[in-house]
């Protein structure tokens, strides 16, 4: 039974969460990161790929590692890696209807940029339904899964963590919100290309869970619909009693 009746703030990761990883949109970003490292550090693809994933594991994002180790410009990096074809994403009116039915505020919380989030949410047809986008720049370039960006997000929007739910596709990225008191929902996918990611940092696959995960779903739209219906059902029971 899904019980999100306490939720007043709905917080969504962006990539591989608001859309299915199976469309491989993020695979384009992944390839662009490798190309960026090849060009900027003058490395062959294999060496660049290793640096990309090593920094991802150590620093939380590849960009954070490149900033620390090579003093790259984050805006330049994000502009380059988010220069992708949005064709794999279709407008999703069902997701839009589910989001619109949610009571309270809705946010996108991403390690990417506002521009990328606007492009993705716009392609999905849901951009207008979000109150705000909290991106890596707003977080002071401190990426998930570090605790600081979650604390800054909650503080800057005056959110009681016990009134919030976080949707994410990476198990590790839900540790901090759970510790802060947020409800956690893990979104998983069966996309084959995800096997290339470091095991403890890859988007969730079927069967993945952890003690800090409250709910798991492979269909965020169906999950939101079920949560709203469950809440309406409880309200009717209260009226009848």
C-alpha positions in Angstrom: 0.0 0.0 0.0 1.4 3.4 -1.0 0.9 6.0 1.6 2.1 9.5 0.6 -0.7 11.3 2.4 1.9 13.3 4.4 3.7 14.6 1.3 3.4 18.3 0.4 6.7 18.6 -1.6 7.4 16.2 -4.5 11.0 16.1 -5.6 12.1 14.4 -8.8 15.5 13.6 -10.2 15.6 14.2 -13.9 17.6 11.8 -16.1 16.5 8.2 -16.1 13.8 9.1 -13.6 11.2 11.5 -15.2 11.8 9.5 -18.4 12.7 5.8 -18.9 16.4 4.9 -19.2 15.4 2.6 -22.0 15.1 5.6 -24.4 18.9 5.9 -24.0 18.9 9.7 -23.8 21.5 9.7 -21.1 23.6 7.4 -23.1 24.1 10.3 -25.5 25.3 12.5 -22.5 27.6 9.7 -21.4 29.2 9.5 -24.8 29.6 13.3 -24.9 31.4 13.3 -21.5 33.9 10.8 -23.0 34.4 13.0 -26.0 34.8 16.1 -23.9 37.6 14.4 -21.9 39.3 13.1 -25.1 39.4 16.7 -26.5 40.2 18.7 -23.4 42.8 16.3 -21.9 44.0 15.0 -25.3 43.5 11.3 -24.4 42.5 8.2 -26.3 39.0 7.0 -25.8 39.9 4.2 -23.4 41.9 6.4 -21.1 39.3 9.1 -21.2 36.5 6.6 -20.4 38.5 5.4 -17.4 38.9 8.9 -16.0 35.3 9.6 -16.6 34.1 6.7 -14.5 36.8 7.0 -11.9 35.9 10.6 -11.3 32.2 9.7 -11.2 32.7 7.2 -8.4 35.1 9.3 -6.4 33.6 12.8 -6.8 29.9 12.0 -7.3 29.9 13.4 -10.9 32.5 13.3 -13.7 32.2 17.1 -13.8 33.1 17.5 -10.2 36.2 15.4 -10.7 37.3 17.4 -13.7 36.7 20.6 -11.7 38.9 19.4 -8.9 41.6 17.7 -10.9 41.8 19.8 -14.1 40.1 23.1 -13.2 37.6 22.8 -16.1 34.8 25.4 -16.4 31.5 23.7 -15.3 29.3 25.8 -17.6 31.5 24.8 -20.6 31.3 21.2 -19.7 27.5 21.2 -19.2 27.0 23.1 -22.5 29.1 20.5 -24.3 27.6 17.3 -22.8 24.0 18.4 -22.9 24.2 19.2 -26.6 22.2 16.1 -27.6 19.3 15.0 -29.8 16.0 15.1 -27.8 14.2 13.0 -30.3 14.2 9.8 -28.1 11.9 11.6 -25.7 8.2 11.7 -26.5 5.6 14.0 -25.0 4.0 12.1 -22.0 0.5 13.4 -21.3 -0.1 10.6 -18.9 2.9 11.7 -16.8 1.6 15.3 -17.1 -1.8 14.3 -15.8 -0.3 12.4 -12.9 2.0 15.3 -11.9 -0.9 17.8 -12.1 -3.0 15.7 -9.7 -0.3 15.8 -7.0 -1.2 18.1 -4.1 1.6 20.6 -3.1 4.8 21.8 -4.7 6.8 19.9 -7.4 10.5 20.3 -8.0 13.2 18.9 -10.3 16.5 18.3 -8.4 19.3 17.4 -10.8 23.1 17.1 -11.0 22.7 18.6 -14.5 21.9 22.1 -15.5 18.6 24.1 -15.5 18.8 24.4 -19.3 19.1 20.6 -19.7 16.2 20.1 -17.3 14.1 22.6 -19.2 14.8 20.8 -22.5 13.9 17.4 -21.1 10.8 18.5 -19.1 9.7 20.6 -22.1 10.1 17.6 -24.5 8.0 15.5 -22.0 5.4 18.3 -21.9 5.6 18.7 -18.2 7.9 21.7 -17.6 5.0 24.1 -16.7 4.0 21.7 -13.8 7.1 22.3 -11.8 7.5 25.1 -9.3 11.3 25.2 -9.6 14.4 23.4 -10.9 17.3 23.0 -8.5 20.4 22.3 -10.5 24.1 21.6 -9.8 24.9 25.3 -10.0 22.3 26.1 -7.3 23.9 23.5 -5.2 27.2 25.3 -5.4 28.5 22.5 -7.6 28.2 20.0 -4.7 26.7 16.9 -6.4 24.4 14.2 -5.2 24.9 11.9 -3.3 26.7 14.3 -0.9 24.4 15.5 1.9 25.1 19.3 1.4 23.1 19.8 -1.7 20.0 18.1 -0.2 20.3 20.3 2.9 20.7 23.4 0.7 17.7 22.4 -1.4 15.5 21.9 1.6 16.6 25.1 3.3 16.3 27.3 0.2 12.8 26.2 -0.4 11.7 26.1 3.3 10.8 22.4 3.1 10.3 20.2 6.1 12.0 16.9 4.9 9.2 14.9 6.6 6.7 16.5 4.2 8.8 15.6 1.1 9.3 12.6 -1.1 12.3 12.1 -3.4 12.2 10.1 -6.7 15.6 8.9 -7.9 17.1 6.2 -10.2 20.4 5.7 -8.2 20.3 3.8 -4.9 23.2 5.8 -3.4 21.5 9.1 -4.1 18.6 8.3 -1.8 20.8 7.7 1.3 21.0 11.4 2.3 17.4 12.3 1.7 16.3 9.2 3.8 18.7 10.3 6.6 17.2 13.8 6.5 13.7 12.4 6.9 12.4 12.4 3.4 10.4 9.5 1.9 12.3 7.8 -0.9 11.2 6.2 -4.1 13.7 4.3 -6.3 12.9 4.2 -10.0 14.5 1.3 -11.8 14.9 0.2 -15.5 15.8 -2.9 -17.4 17.8 -1.0 -20.0 20.8 -3.1 -21.2 23.2 -0.1 -21.7 23.2 0.5 -17.9 25.5 -2.5 -17.4 28.4 -0.3 -18.5 28.1 1.9 -15.3 30.0 1.3 -12.1 28.0 -1.1 -10.1 27.3 1.0 -7.0 26.7 4.2 -9.1 24.6 2.8 -11.9 20.8 3.5 -12.4 18.8 0.9 -10.5 17.9 -2.4 -12.2 15.0 -4.7 -11.3 15.5 -6.2 -7.9 17.7 -3.4 -6.6 16.7 -2.0 -3.2 18.2 -1.0 0.2 17.2 -0.3 3.8 16.9 3.4 3.0 14.4 2.8 0.1 10.7 3.1 1.0 9.2 2.3 -2.4 10.4 0.9 -5.7 8.8 1.3 -9.1 9.6 0.8 -12.8 6.7 3.1 -13.8 6.7 6.5 -12.2 3.4 7.5 -13.8 1.6 4.4 -12.5 3.2 4.9 -9.1 2.0 8.5 -8.9 -1.5 7.5 -10.0 -1.7 4.8 -7.4 -0.4 7.2 -4.7 -3.1 9.8 -5.5 -5.9 7.1 -5.7 -4.8 5.7 -2.3 -4.9 9.1 -0.7 -8.4 9.8 -2.1 -9.5 6.4 -0.8 -8.3 7.2 2.7 -10.1 10.6 2.6 -13.4 8.9 1.7 -13.0 6.4 4.5 -12.4 9.3 6.9 -15.5 11.1 5.7 -17.7 8.0 6.0 -16.4 7.3 9.5 
